[in-house]
Amino acid sequence: MGLIVQKYGGTSVGTIERILRVADRIITNKEAGHDMVIILSAMGKSTDVLIDMAKEITPYPSEREMDMLLTTGEQVSIALLSMALHQKGYDAISLTGWQAGITTESIHGRARIKEIDPTRIRAELDRGRVVIVAGFQGISDTGEITTLGRGGSDTSAVALAASLQADKCEIFTDVAGVYTADPRVVPAASKLDRISYDEMLELANLGAGVLHPRSVEAAKKYKVKLVVRSSFTSEEGTYVEEVPDMETGRVVSGVAHDDEVAKITVVGMAAKVGTLSRLFNTLADHRVNVDIIIQSSYDSDVTNISFTVAAGDLKHALDTLAQNQAALGFEKVDYEESLSKVSIVGSGMVNNPGVAAEMFRVLAEQQITIKMVSTSDIKVSCVIPADLTELAVRSLHTAYGLDVEQTAVVHGS
């Protein structure tokens, strides 16, 4: 017997039939003697539908009211799953994030969890109930309903698992685990049996959508036993752990991509101490997240600074720079859209020179222009034209020996 936390994504609970299937999976674990805490996302694309409805009223809805609106999606799914379990003869209770004791920062749309009081959940478990918690949400110290940002249900699940000292946290999705690349792009991608927290964090940050980066950070910090599995099969998933099983001997564990990237170049800033600090503090103060940064000087007094942002943040970043041009003292801003970031990740890269050189060779052979490069101990990222993303991912996947004969299967919609 033990305590298992399970999270089911929107695809897994996208229809009543799928909700009933999730209920059966929970019952199987309950019958085996486990206490069960379940975290759910909103059904299917219902969050997108709510966002579209808000934008029909105003292009710039209040962040507070958006949180009030979007949190209703998870409340629908948790109530329906609780009803399904009742109908099958099992006691269950659905709880919103705030009823479950999740306290967050006082920030709407992207709050971080500050603390969790598990008293209510433990009391319900002691009554023999399956506890079903709405993911993606909490409440601030001032009593405001907040959301954790897209993908935040993963973070809810791991945080609750850590707070409850659960034996295991299972993240159920529409693929069978963590793959060496997106199976939708690379049908020959293979499922990894195990991956390290650090590798998974890099993959998540670089565009692999199977886990939210903040959930991996929390799992690493609190040593949560994390498993990524499919809600459509009984297949064993991928274990995310501190030290991976090195039996594969792979230098590169996976290829990730993000095809929503834009590049900004701030031209003609003064080349002196404090220039970078002023620029990036200004962007940070306006909540512009910056990724790859390159500085280039064409004379001793002036410098150009290039950086990437998410494509969706481009307009906000450009507006912020325009509003602060006088204070920052630059000549002009250039930008480029329709870019992507392709990355290779692997803990084996640390002791194997030439991995980056091989990546550059492969991209050059495919006539793919590299616009920016970023490296760390376990990853290399290249910014390239977005229309060449799939070619780059498939070519790199093959070059690093990650292809398998079996075609990966993606379930869901």
PyMOL commands that set and color helices and strands:
alter all, ss='L'
color gray80, all
select helices_A, chain A and resi 16-31+46-57+63-87+119-126+152-164+197-205+213-222+246-248+275-285+311-323+325-328+347-351+355-365+386-399
alter helices_A, ss='H'
color red, helices_A
select strands_A, chain A and resi 3-8+35-40+92-95+102-104+113-116+130-134+137-140+145-147+168-173+194-196+226-230+238-241+254-270+293-297+302-310+332-345+372-376+379-385
alter strands_A, ss='S'
color yellow, strands_A
deselect
rebuild
show_as cartoon
